[in-house]
């Protein structure tokens, strides 16, 4: 069953400061004596500054600052030692250690194409650059760290790649590319939509999303690159931790060029969230629709997810139809749809102790919707959606700290090379007053 959600959105700003410290005290509004209470999902006109208590169905919480001065943070990962690693879109990996955002970026990063570093302006929000960071399941012993990024190539827009290296003493060592997507662009300045989210499955395999590179969804929709398994356009790929192909991939034995052996699923547009259920091992992703039609998908091997043949969105500005319909035999239906889009991004299954009422629920960030939503699942069906936070900024990533707090990376809407800094905030529980 497909469920749908109809949101609204409004932007809020972010103020940069010169000192980048982790802080557990309240944001400016509370420091100045503004101690109101607002319901989760309130209209942004009714939202007050960070530090104010926000009420939700299961928990009350405050949003407090973690780090400021970051530039387009995309992804976060906690190390066993409590460090927080953060990727920045312009091509940097930053480190927060002992409560301080270190001024020097992590060294040893591979070459990255980003705005100002070889990528074109594309007449819109720049999507090239550094993307995800994940740790190997055995990181405590092997120190292996994985990065996805836009790699320089013959085309100045580059291509999505994944590299791994050993993270020690604040630097990456023995960095090696383990995957390079054969996802060719459409030959225009709009060839973006990279994907680039990563997650490790319970069996130790690495899943990576690859975007469709923004090929036009016109003409013969079945001939779109996202429907062609001889390319990586619009796919989720599955690799061993060293980048080789697992023997049980759907096309692993197809070595004659008829299909890419790395492909796990295809027919995707631009998957920006990826998470593995900690109990069932199910792999879930969310992906951007066009104007409307953001999707939540259960990722099953060898399945075609339909883009652009079927879907729930329409063309930008004109509102004209894109798809042949919403259903077609042989193409998977999304589990949940947002119409209009919220700009889905980072996601996780919550398993911590700070918010026990959210255990097992999915948390999804929204960019254009500037919201954090909680999805309650009954098995593989979404049975309830709650907006926890609305109007605090474009939420690019959602992560859980070892203490069970919820960390949000706020991504600015700049078109500049670096642009004004944004930051990271976290949700901390507040005892509910009955």
N, C-alpha and C positions, 0 to 999 in steps of 0.2 A: 504494500500500500504506500502511495506517495502522499506525504503531508506537505502543506504549504504554509508560508508565513508572510504577512504583509506589514513591513516596517516603515518607519520614517527616519530621517537623519538630519543632523546639523553639525557643523564643525565647531571645535573649541581649540583655543590656542595653547601654546606651551611657552613658558618663560625660561630662558637659559640663565644659568649662573656660572660663576667661575670655579667653584669647588665641587668636585665630583665625589660625594661621600654617601655611603649607605646610611639611611637614617630611619629610625622607627617612630620619630615624632610626627605630628600631623603636618599637613600642607599649609600654605599661607593662610587659608581661610580660617583654620582652627587656631593657628598661632595668633591671629588678629581678633580672636574671640567669636568667630562665626561657627557655632556648634550645632547646626540644625540637623534634621533627619529627613531624608528623602527616600521615596520608594524606588527600587530597582526598575529601570526602564522608563523613568520619568522623562518628559520632554526636556531637551537641553535648556530651554528657557527657565526651567524650574531647578536645574542642577546647580549646586553650589560648589565651592572650591574643594579640592582634595582634602581629606581629613574629616569631612563630615560623615556621619553615620549613614550608610545606605541600607535600606531594608530589602530583603528578598524573602521568598516563601519559606526557605529553610534556615537562613542565617542572616544576621546583620554583620556588616563589615565596613571598614574604612579603606580608602585608597590613599596610600602614602608613597612618597617619592623614594626611589631606590638609587638611581643614577641620572645625572643630567649631562648635557654636552655631547651626546652621541649623535652621529649623523646617519640618518636613515637606517636604524637598527632593523635587521631582518630576522635574526634567529638567535636563540639563547640555549646554552647547555650548562648544567651544573656538574662540576667534577666531584669525585668522592671526598676531596679535601675541603669542599665548600666554595671553591672559586666559581665565578660565573663568567663563562665565555660568551661574547656577543659579536656577531658579524655585523659589519657596516657595509651598506650597498656600494660606496665608492671603492671598495676593495681592501678592507681592513678586518682583522680579527682583534678584538679588544678583550681585556682581562680586568675583572673586578676581583681584587684580593684583599682580604682583611678589611673590608669596608671601604676600599678606595679604588676608583677607576684609574688604572695606571695610565700615565700620559703617553707612553710609548706603545705602539701597536705590536702584536706578536710578530716576530720575524719568521722568515721561511715560507711565507705565503706564495703560492704559484702566481704567475702572471694572470691578471684579471682585466677583461675589457669592461670599462664603465664610462659613464659620461665624463669627458675630460681626459680619458685614457684610451681613446680609440673608438668609442661608440658614438653614434650619431644622435642628434637631439630627438629624432623621430616625431617631432611636432607634438609632443605630449609627455606624460610622465615617463621618465627613463626607467626601463625595467632591467637593463643589463647590469652586471656587477656581481659582487659576492652575494651568496644566497644562504644556504643552510649550513649548520654545523651540528654534527651528532658524534657521540662517543661510541666506540666499540663496546659491546656488552662485557667484554673482558678488560675494559680500560684500566681498572685498578692494577692489573698485572702487566698488560702489554703497552699501555699508554697510547693506543692508536686512536686518532681523531680523523674525522672525515669532513671534507668541505665540498659543497657544490658551488659552481661559479660559471660565469661566462668566459670562455677561453678564447684568446686571440686566434684568428684563422685567416684564410684567404679572403673571406668576406669580412669586412670591418666590423660587422655585427657579431662575429664569432659564433660559437656553439656551446651548448651546455656540457660541462665536464665535471667529473668527480675525482678528487685526489684524496689520498690518505697519507698521514705522516705521524711520527712519534712526538708527542707533546711533552717536553721536559724543560724545566728551568725557564719557563715563559717563552719558549721558542719551539717551532716545528722543525724536526729533523727527518732525514730520509724520506722526503716527500716524493710520492709517485702517483701519477695519474692512473686510475684504474678503470675509468669509463669515459668515453667521448661519444656523445649522442650524434648519430647520423640523422639529424633533424634539420633539413635544409630550409633556408628562408625563402620567402616568396619574391625576393628581388627588389623589394621596396624598403623605404625607411621605416615602415611599420612592422618589420619582421621581428617582433619581440615574443611575448608570451612563452617564457622559458620553462615554466614549472620549477623544478629544482628542489622540491621537498624530499627529505629522506627519512627512513625509519627502519629499524632492525626488527625482523620478525622473531617469533619465539624460537625458531629453528636456527637462528643466527644469520639468515639471509638478509641482504640489504635491498630495500625497495626504494626506487627513485622515480619521481614524476618528471615527465618531459612534456612541455607544452607543444601546441600545434604550430607555433611560429607565426600565428596570425594570418594564415592563408585565408583568402576571401571565401565566405560561405555562400557562394553563388554557383549557378550553372548545375552541372551534374554533381549533386552532393555526395553520391557514392564514390566519386573519383577524388574527393578531398584527401590530402595526405594523412589526415587522422584516421581514415578508413583503409589505409594502405599499410599492411604489416611488413612490407619490405623497407620501411623507414621507421625511425623512432618518433616521428611527429605524433603528438597526442597520445602518448602511451604511459603506462607504468611499467618500468623494467624491474627485473629481479636478478640479483647478482649474488655470488658468494662474497665473503668479506674481502677477498683479494681481487674482485672484479671479474673472475671467471664465471661461466654460465652453469647454474645448477642443472643436473641431469634431468630433473623432473619439471623443468619449465615447459610450457605448452609447445613451443617450437624448438626445443633444445636439439632435437635430432634432425632438424631441417637445415642442413648445411649447404644447400645448393642455391641459395640466394632467394628462395621463394618467401622466406619470412626471417625476420631478425630473431635470433635465438634468445636474446635478452628479454623479449617482450613477454609480459605477464598478462596485461590487458591493453586494449586500444579503444579508439573512439572517444578520447577525452579532449577537452578544449585547453584548459590551463589550470591544472590541479595545484592549489596553493596550501593545502593542509593535508597531513598524512599522520595517522595514528594507529597503533596496534592495541587491541583490547588486552589488558593484562591477564585476564582469566581465560577467555575463549581463544585468544590468538588471532581473532578476525582482524583483517586489515581494512581500514576505512580511509576514504579521502573526501575532501570537498574540492569543488572546482568552480571557477568563475563562469557564469553564463554571460551572454551579451547583455542587452538591456532587459533584465529579468532572467530568471531561470538558473540562479546559483543552485548547485546540486550537492547533496551528501550521498556518497556511493559506498556500498559494500563491495570491496575489490575481490573478485573471484577469478581464479585462473582461466585464461582462454576466453574471456567474455568481451563482447563488443558493447561499449557504453553509448554509442549512437551519434556522437557529434560528427558533423552537423546535420545528419539526416533526421534525427528526432531530438526534441528538446522542448523547453518551456519559455524561451526568450524570443525577443523580436529584434529587428535591426535598430541600431542607435539612431536617434533623432526622428526617423521617419515612422518607426513603429510598425513597419511592414514585416510580413512573415519571412522567416528564414527556413524553417524546417518543413519537411514533408508532412509532419504530424508530431504527436507526442508519443506514439507507440508504434513499434514495428516488430514483427516476429524476428527473433534472433538478436535483438538489441535490448540491453538491460535497462530497466527502469530505475531512476534514483529512489533512494529510501525517503528523502526529504527534499523539498524544493522551496527556495525563497523567491517570491515574485512580489514586488521588484527585488532586485539583487541587494544584498548587504555587503558585497565585496568580500566574500569569505576568505579567511587566511588561516593562520596557525590554529591548531586544535590539539586537544589531549583528552584522555580518559582520566578523571580525577581519582586518585587512590590514597590521598593523604589523610591525616588525622585532624588537621585544623578545621576542616569543614565536613564533618562526618555525614551530614545530610546530603552531600553531593557525591559521596563515594559511588563509583560506577557510572556516573553521569559524564556526558561529553561536553566539554567547553569549547566554543568556537568563537574566534575573533572576527570582527568585520571591519573592513577598510572604509568604503564609501558609507556604510551604515554606522560607522563609529560606535560599535557596540560589542559587548560580550554576551553571548547567549549560552544558556544551559539547556541541553537536550537530555531528556529522560528516555531511556530505552527499555522496552520489554522484549528481551531477546534481540532480534534484529529489526524491531519496529520502533520508530519514534512515537511516543505516546504523549509527550508534553514538551513544550518549549517555553522558557522564561528568559526575558531580557534582564540580565543582572546589572549591566552598566550601559549607559547610553550618553554619548556626547562628550566623552573625555578625550577623544582623539582617534586617529586611525590605528586600530589594533592589528599589528603585523604578526606577532607571535604570542603564544600562550604557553607558559611552562609552570611546572610545579617544583617548588624548592624542597630540599630534604625535610624542612620543618612542616611542609604541607601548605605553605602560602602560595598564592597564585600570582605569578609574575607576568606582566604585560609589556611588550615592546611597542612603543608608539612611533609610528612612521610618519614623517612630515610629508607634505604635499608639494615639495619644492621641485622646480625644474632646473635648479642650479647644479653646478658640479658637486658642491657639498651642501650649501643651503643652510638655513638656520637649524640649530641643533634641536633634537627632541630628546626623549628619555625613556626610562624604564620605571614602572610603578608596580606596586604589589597590593593585593587584597589581603587584609589582616582581619581576623574575626573579632567581633565586639559582642560582649555578653548582651543578650537580648533582655530588655526591660519589659516585663509582662504587665 
